[in-house]
Amino acid sequence: MKIRYGMVGGGDGSFIGSVHRSAAALDGDYELVCGALSSDATRARQSGLKLGLAAERCYDDYATMMQQEAQLPAEQRMQCVVIVTPNHLHLPVAKAALQHGFHVISDKPATLNLAECRELAQVLRDSGLLYGLTHPYIAYPMVQEARALIMAGRIGKVHKVIAEYIQGWLSTPIEHSGNKQASWRTDPARSGASNCMGDIGVHAFNLAEFISGLSVTQLRGELNRVVVGRELDDDGTVTLRFDNGAYGVLLASQICTGEENGIRLRVFGDKGSVDWRQLEPNTLWLRQTGKPTEQFRTGTPYLGPEAQRYTRIPAGHPEGYVEAFANLYRSFAAQIRALQRGGHSEMQAAPGIVAALRGMAFIETAVNSSNLGGAWLPFPAV
């Protein structure tokens, strides 16, 4: 049986809403049955009808959706809520969903601040339900392979991590010319204490910890507002210290004119290094001292089991962002079904509340450090 889900946000014209729906549909594991797809009631209803939802399940707001769906027979009501709203709504929507008995999949960052995320963690513990956070980049096959190579000791002891996520779309003040995506991301009331680090820096942080297998213990941040008059950061650098003594540098920027979505992860050890770029997602480079450089490709039989599990089509057929997103949805579906039967999923779990807490801790600590002139600060215990 398909997992029935409802969506909050992501109405007609939304980029990320359509990505979530495409990803959820790719493996046939989910069915969209209801939605509160906009903060504007008329647009919410129209968006739902356009997607083929029944009129009575196109809700004006998320509170009504939770209440009415919870009253439906178990075989009809939604089982999971997907949250694709601006950040300030993530906690109230997730809390309402969990308190009404629904699993949650949320866009990142998990909440508006770390205190809210701790509150969410408590509500989640009390509910006994599942929570997934969409960090899709870890679900690329070559990211899985990079982590596997490092865990197998192919590059030796990690001593340097360089994580980059650079874009150019905010190099001018487009938030003042009607761009909805820019307007809420640069608004502290809806985005939180950070724009750039909260929007894309947190993805780079998640990738850095996932691929290296290490945890950040200290950091210092320098966040910048390059575009004159902008309220939140649009550029920044964070220096990292990891639990094995390694150092790292995280670069995140949205004012790098001409850049599209430049994610790159390099991890250096005492025996070699790995190098992955999101714009060439099917390729991973392994460089070892005194040996020829090795190129790993998606879909090839020599990859490890996790990379194979996350690969969908034969070698030479490009796959990328939507497929990676779908890998998270497939993993979360496996978690839901395992919970229903009282067992455990054999698939790697989708990022959950720990990733949510660590992401919010990263954002908040980077902002605090920058406000203190770039002071080294301990990473909060989460």
N, C-alpha and C positions, 0 to 999 in steps of 0.2 A: 504494500500500500504506500502511496505517496504521502509525504509529510505535508500537511496543510499549513500554510503560513500566511500571515498578514504583514503588510508593510506600512510603516509610518514615515511620511516624507516620500520623495522620489517620484513626484507626479509628472505630468506631461512636460517634456522639455528638460527633465533632469538627466544629467550625464550619469551620475553614480547610481541612481535608481535603476536605470536600464541595464547597467552593468551587473548589478545584483540579480535582477530578474533573469538575465541571460545566463549567468553563472549557475543560478539555482535550477534552471531548466535543462542544462546541458546533459546531465546524467539521468534525467527523468525521476529524480528522487523527491522533487517538491512540486506542489501545486499552490499557486497564489489564489486564495479564496476570499480575501477581504483587504481593505486598506483605508487608512486616513492619510491620503496622499499629498495633502497640502494644508498649510495653516489657513488658507482661504477655503471656506466651506464649499463654495460653488466650484472652484477649481478642483477641489478634492473629489467631489462627486463626478464631475466631467472626466477627470483622469481615470477614475475607476471604471466608468462605463466604457471608455475608449479601450481599456485593457480587457474588456469582456467580463468584468465582475458583475454579479447580480446587483441590481439597484439597491436592495435592502442591505447589502454588505459594503456599500460605498459610504463610509462614515464621514461625518463632518469634522470630527476631532478624535484624537487617540483615546481619551478617557471614555467616550461613548463606545468606541470599538472594543475596548477591554471589557467593559461591563456587559455589553450585549453578546459578545462572543462567548463569554464565560457562562451565559445562560443557555446557550445552544446545547443540544444533545452531544455527547462525547464524540460520536462518530461524524459530526458535522463541524464542530467548532475548530478554529485554528489551533495548532499545537505550538507554533513558534512565531515570534515577532521579529521582523527585520527593521532596524532603525537606521534611516538614512537622512537625518535631519541635521541642521546646524548643531554645534557642540552643546549649547546651553540646554537643549532638550534631551540629551542622551540619558541623564540620570532620571528625570521624572518619567520618561517613557519606559525605560528599563525597569524601574521600580514597579510601575503600574502593571507591566507585563508579568513580572515574577510574582507579584502579590495576587494576581488573578490566575496563576497556574500555568503560565506560558514560558517556554524556553526563549532565549534572546540571542540574536546575532546583531552586533552593532558595528557601525563604522567607528574608526578611531578618530581622535583620542576618545577613551571610554567616557569621560565626563568633562566638566568644565575645569576642575581642579582636583588635587590629590585627596582633599578631605571628602569631596563627593565620591571619589572612587572607593575610599575606605567604607563609606556608607553603603555603596553598591555591593561591595564584597560581603558585608554583613547580611544584607537582604538576600543575596544569593545563597549564602550558607544556610540561612533559615528556611529557604524555599526548597532545597534539595533538587533544584532544576539545573539546567546547563546554560552556560554563557559562552558565546564565541565572539572574538574580535577580529575584524577583517584586516589582517596584515598579509596581503596576498603574495608579496614578493618572496616570502619564505617557501611558497608552494611551487615555485619554478623547479623543474627537475634538476637544473644545473646548480641551483642553490643547495638543494638536498645533497647533490654529489659533492659539492665543495665542503659542506659540513662533514660528510662521511670520510672524505680524504683526510681532513684535519683530525677527526676522531681516531682514524687508523694510524696516525703518526707520520703521514707522508711528508709533512713539512716540518716535523720536529716540534719543539716547544715554541708556542706563539710568543713573539715579542713586539709585534707592531700590527695595529689594525687601522686601516684608512677607509672610512665610509663617506661616500659623497652622494648627495641628492640635490641637483641643481636644475633650476628652471628659469625661464625668462619672462613669463607671462605677466608678472607684476612689476616690470621695469618702468612702467608709467602709472599714474594714479587712476587706473580704470575703475576703481571703486566709486569715483565721483561722476561716472558717465553711464550709470545704469547697469553695470555688470553685477548681477546678483551674487555670483560665486565669489567675486572679489569683495563685495560690500560686506557680507557677513563674516568672511574670514579676517578682515582687517578691523572688525568691530569688537572691542573687548567684552561687551555685554553678551555677545553671541559666540565668540571664538574662545574667550578665556584670556589668560595672561600672555599668550604668544600666538602669533600667526604662523611664521615660517617654521619654527621648531615644533609647534603643535600640529601643523599640517603635514610637513614632509620630513622634518628632522627626526620625528619619532619613528618613522619608517626606517630611516638609516640606523637609528639606535637599535631597533628590534633586529634588523639584519646583522648588525655587528655582533650582538650577543649570540644570536642563533648560529651563525656560521662558525664563529670562533669557539663556541661552547663555553665561553667565559662570562663572568658577571662583572659589571662596572661597580667599583667601590668608592671612587671619588671622581669629581669632574670640576672643570672650570669653564665658564661660558663667556663669550663676547657676542652679544646680539646687537644687530645694527638696524636702524631705520634709514635706509638710503634715500627713498623717495620722500621729498620734503612734505611735511604735513601729515604723514601716515602715523596712525596711533600705535601700531604694533610693529614688531620686527619683520623685516622682509629679507634678512640675510644674517648669517651667523656662523661662528666656529666654536666647537666645543672640544676641549682636550679631555681625554679619558684615561683613567687608571683602572686596570682590571685586577681580578682577584689572584692571578698568578704572577703579578708584577709587571705585566706588559703595559705598554702605552698605546693610546689611540688618538686619532684626530677625526672629528666628524664635521664635514662641511655641508651646510644646507643654505640654499639661496634661491630666491624667486626673482632676482633682478639681473640674472646673467643673460643678457640680451642674446637671442638666437638659440638658446638651449631649449630643448623640448621637455624631456623627462630623464635627465642624465643621472641615472643611478649606477654607481660603481662601487664594488667591494673588493678590497685587496687585504689579504691576511698574510703576514710574513712570519716565518719561523726560522729556527736556526739551521734548518736543512733545506728549506724551499719556501714557495709561496703559491697562493691561488689568486686568481683574478677573474671577476665576473662583471659584465656590464648588462644592464637591463635592455638597452637598445640592440644588443646582440645576444638575446637570452638563451639561445640554443648552444652557445659555446662557452666552455670553461677552460682556462689555461692553468696548467700546473708547471711550475718552474722549480727545479731542484739543482742544488749545487753539483757541478760536474757532470750533469746529465742533459740530454736534449730536452728542449721544451716539449711538453705534451699538450695536445689539444683533445678535449673531451667534447663529444657531441650528443645532444638529446636523441633518444630513440635507438641508441646503439647497444649491442648485447653485453658490452664489457662494464656497463654502469652498475652501481650497487643497487640493492633491493628497493630503497626508498626512492631513488631517482627513477627506477623502473616503474614503481607504483604511481608516480606522479606524471609519467609520460603517457600521452593519449594516442599519438599517431606515429607512423613509421619515420625513421630518420630522413631528413631532407625535406620534411613538410613543416614549415614554420608554425609554431604555436607560442602563445604568449600570455598576455594579461588576463583575458577572459578565462582561458583555460586554467591559469593559476588560481584565479578567484574561484572557479568551479571546483578545484581540488579542495579548497577550504570548505565549500558547501558539502562536498561528498564526504569529507571527514566528519563534519558536524552531524550529518545525517547518520553516519555509522555510530556516532556517540549516542544519539537519541535512541536508535534502535537497540543498541546494547543496553542502555538504561532500562528500556521497556522490558527486556527479557531478563534483567537482573545480572547481566554479565559485563564484559569489557570489550571494547572495540580493538580489533587487531591493527587498525590504521593509526598512524600518528595523530594525536589529538590536535584539533584546530587551536590556535592561540586563544587563551581564556583569561580568567580573572588575574592570574599572575602577570601575564603580558600587559594587561590593562593597568595594573598597579605600577609596574616597573616603567611603563611608558609615561604615565602621569608624573611619577617621581622624577623621571628624566627631564620632562618639560619644566616642572616647577623648580628643580634644582638649577637648571641652566639659566632660567630667568633670574632667580635669586642671586646666583653667582655674578651674572652680568651687572645686576643692580649694585653689587658690592665691588665693582671695578675689576671683575675677573678673578675673584678669590677662589682658591680650592675649597670645595665643600664636600662633606661625606655624602654618599648616596644613601637616602633614607631607607630604613628597614621596612620592607613590605611583606 
